[in-house]
Every structure is written in C-alpha cells, then in structure tokens.
Amino acid sequence: MLAQSIGGTFQIDHFAQSQELLAPVAVGTICAFIGSFVGQPVLQKVTLATAQIVVAGAMLLIGVGLAAGLV
C-alpha cells in the first residue's frame, strides 16, 4: 500500500509539473516553426562561409560568458 501511495504521489507531482511546462513548450514549438518558415528565404541567400563565421562567433561569445561566469 505504501509503495502505491508513493507512486501515486510521484505521478501526481510530475503531472502537475508537466502542466506548468505546457505553455513554455508550446510557445517554443510555435516560435520554432515560425522561425523556420521566415528564415528559409533568408538562408538561401547566406553562404556557407557566412554561416560558419556566425556560428564560430556565437560559440566564442558563449565560451567567454561561461569562462567569466555570466552564463
């Protein structure tokens, strides 16, 4: 009986937490789809070298932020 009540509490807690996360996940999913549709024409005009430079710069900024303790 005790194991069942603990398991039931565990499930209820996770269900409540999943309900709290539903809105941010839904908004993130919708924004990802909008970004892919809007970005598709832009990416056709961007060269591979430009994309590599942008990614390298972003990785460098994130690395500096991690090293400095900002992120």
HELIX and SHEET records of a PDB file:
HELIX    1   1 LEU A    2  LYS A   45  1                                  44    
HELIX    2   2 LEU A   48  ALA A   68  1                                  21    
END                                                                             
